[in-house]
Amino acid sequence: MRAARRFGRVLHWRRWWDLAQVSFAGWLLLVLLGGPDAVGRLTGVWAITPVLELVANWGFQAGLASLLVGFALLHLRQESDSTD
């Protein structure tokens, strides 16, 4: 029962929508600040640059993919609710 509840929570469309918002917002903030190197110069913390490069490279794609998965799960939920 517990595993089914956890699996159901992972497949909830709102979780994917939230993930899309966070990844897109992180990517957009990084772009507006000028990229990973600019953030390293602004903060003086060069250790975070590899993480910021990952966000710059994959943040937009992760946001878009999460958004599509969220909409697909929402559609499945609405279809299952309409047949009940």
SULSULUR-V44291 format. One record per backbone hydrogen bond with DSSP energy under -0.5 kcal/mol. NH is the residue of the N-H (numbers start at 1). CO is the residue of the C=O. If there is no record, write none. Layout:
# SULSULUR-V44291
[[NH & CO] [NH & CO]]
This chain:
# SULSULUR-V44291
[[5 & 1] [6 & 2] [7 & 3] [8 & 4] [9 & 5] [10 & 6] [11 & 7] [12 & 9] [15 & 12] [16 & 12] [17 & 13] [18 & 14] [19 & 15] [20 & 16] [21 & 17] [22 & 18] [23 & 19] [24 & 20] [25 & 21] [26 & 22] [27 & 23] [28 & 24] [29 & 25] [30 & 26] [31 & 27] [32 & 28] [33 & 29] [34 & 30] [34 & 31] [35 & 30] [39 & 35] [40 & 36] [41 & 37] [42 & 38] [43 & 39] [44 & 40] [46 & 44] [48 & 45] [49 & 46] [52 & 48] [53 & 49] [54 & 50] [55 & 51] [56 & 52] [57 & 53] [58 & 54] [59 & 55] [62 & 58] [63 & 59] [64 & 60] [65 & 61] [66 & 62] [67 & 63] [68 & 64] [69 & 65] [70 & 66] [71 & 67] [72 & 68] [73 & 69] [74 & 70] [75 & 71] [76 & 72] [77 & 73] [78 & 74] [79 & 75] [80 & 76] [81 & 77] [82 & 78] [83 & 79] [84 & 80]]
